[in-house]
Amino acid sequence: MEPKAHWEQVYRSKAPDQVSWYAPHLETSLKLIERAAVDKRSAVIDVGGGEATLVDDLLADGYERVSVLDLSQTAIDVARQRLGGKADQVGWYCADVITATLPQQYFDVWHDRAVFHFLTDETDRARYVQQVMRSVKRGGNVIISTFGPEGPQKCSGLDVMRYSADTLHNEFGRDFLLIESSTETHLTPWGATQQFLYCFCRIE
Ligand SMILES: C[S@@+](CC[C@H](N)C(=O)[O-])C[C@H]1O[C@@H](n2cnc3c(N)ncnc32)[C@H](O)[C@@H]1O
C-alpha cells in the first residue's frame, strides 16, 4: 500500500487517542520549540503533525506563524476541526515531506516527531535532509524525534529505523550542529513503553 493510503486508513479507522504515538500533549517537543524560538513571530513547522495537539499548544503559547504538514488529509481535517476558528491562523500542507513545495529559507524551527524514522530508504532520507536545507533558514533549529536504539522495530505495521544521537546526526551531516539530545520513554494508550530519541540541532 502506498504511504498516503496507509496513513489515511489509519486515521479513518482509529480515534486520535487510540494510536501508539498518542500523547495528550507533546511536552518535550513544546519545551524544545520554546527554547529554539523565543520570538513568538518565529516560523515553526510541525512535519507529520498528524492529529497531535502540538499545534494547539503552539497557538496557545502565542506563536503567530505555525505550519503543519502531513500526508493525511483526514488527520489535518481532525486537527483543523478541533482548532475551530483558530485553524485559519495555521499554514496547512497536505503533502509528502520529501516532495512538498515549501517556502525557501523561511522556517526558523522544523519539528518532526515520529516521521523521519519511517524513511527506510537512504535516498528518501537524503531528500528529506535536502528539504530541510531548502526550507529552514541558516541558523534555524531542527528538532527531530525518532525511535531510540531500544525503540520498536515497527510502528503502525511499517518498518522503522532506530537511531542513537550519533547515527541520527550522521544522517543530517556537517551543516547540522547537534546542540542537545535526550531519550524519553513513551507510554502507549495500552501501557506499552517505547524509547524515543530527541535531537535538537542548529543549521550552521
Ligand atoms: C507516528 S505519526 C506521528 C504524528 C505526530 N507527529 C505525533 O507525534 O503525534 C506519523 C505521522 O507522519 C505522517 N507521515 C508519514 N510519512 C509522511 C511523509 N512522507 N510526509 C508527510 N507526513 C508523513 C503520518 O500521516 C502521521 O501523521
The ligand as a Tripos MOL2 file, in Angstrom:
@<TRIPOS>MOLECULE
LIG
   27    29     1     0     0
SMALL
NO_CHARGES

@<TRIPOS>ATOM
      1 C1          3.5870    8.2150   14.0020 C.3       1 LIG1
      2 S1          2.6440    9.5240   13.3980 S.3       1 LIG1
      3 C2          3.2000   10.9020   14.3930 C.3       1 LIG1
      4 C3          2.2170   12.0420   14.4280 C.3       1 LIG1
      5 C4          2.6490   13.2330   15.2940 C.3       1 LIG1
      6 N1          3.9070   13.7750   14.8660 N.3       1 LIG1
      7 C5          2.7220   12.8600   16.7340 C.2       1 LIG1
      8 O1          3.8270   12.7900   17.2860 O.co2     1 LIG1
      9 O2          1.6550   12.6340   17.3350 O.co2     1 LIG1
     10 C6          3.4570    9.8430   11.8390 C.3       1 LIG1
     11 C7          2.7820   10.9240   11.0280 C.3       1 LIG1
     12 O3          3.5690   11.2460    9.9200 O.3       1 LIG1
     13 C8          2.7610   11.3180    8.7550 C.3       1 LIG1
     14 N2          3.6520   10.9380    7.6440 N.ar      1 LIG1
     15 C9          4.2080    9.7250    7.4200 C.ar      1 LIG1
     16 N3          5.0100    9.7770    6.3460 N.ar      1 LIG1
     17 C10         4.9680   11.0550    5.8900 C.ar      1 LIG1
     18 C11         5.5730   11.7320    4.8060 C.ar      1 LIG1
     19 N4          6.4040   11.1120    3.9680 N.pl3     1 LIG1
     20 N5          5.2980   13.0460    4.6350 N.ar      1 LIG1
     21 C12         4.4480   13.6950    5.4770 C.ar      1 LIG1
     22 N6          3.8420   13.1040    6.5220 N.ar      1 LIG1
     23 C13         4.1050   11.8000    6.7220 C.ar      1 LIG1
     24 C14         1.6260   10.3760    9.0070 C.3       1 LIG1
     25 O4          0.4670   10.6920    8.2760 O.3       1 LIG1
     26 C15         1.4240   10.5390   10.5140 C.3       1 LIG1
     27 O5          0.5220   11.5940   10.7930 O.3       1 LIG1
@<TRIPOS>BOND
     1     1     2 1
     2     2     3 1
     3     2    10 1
     4     3     4 1
     5     4     5 1
     6     5     6 1
     7     5     7 1
     8     7     8 2
     9     7     9 1
    10    10    11 1
    11    11    12 1
    12    11    26 1
    13    12    13 1
    14    13    14 1
    15    13    24 1
    16    14    15 ar
    17    14    23 ar
    18    15    16 ar
    19    16    17 ar
    20    17    18 ar
    21    17    23 ar
    22    18    19 1
    23    18    20 ar
    24    20    21 ar
    25    21    22 ar
    26    22    23 ar
    27    24    25 1
    28    24    26 1
    29    26    27 1
@<TRIPOS>SUBSTRUCTURE
     1 LIG1         1 GROUP 0 **** ****
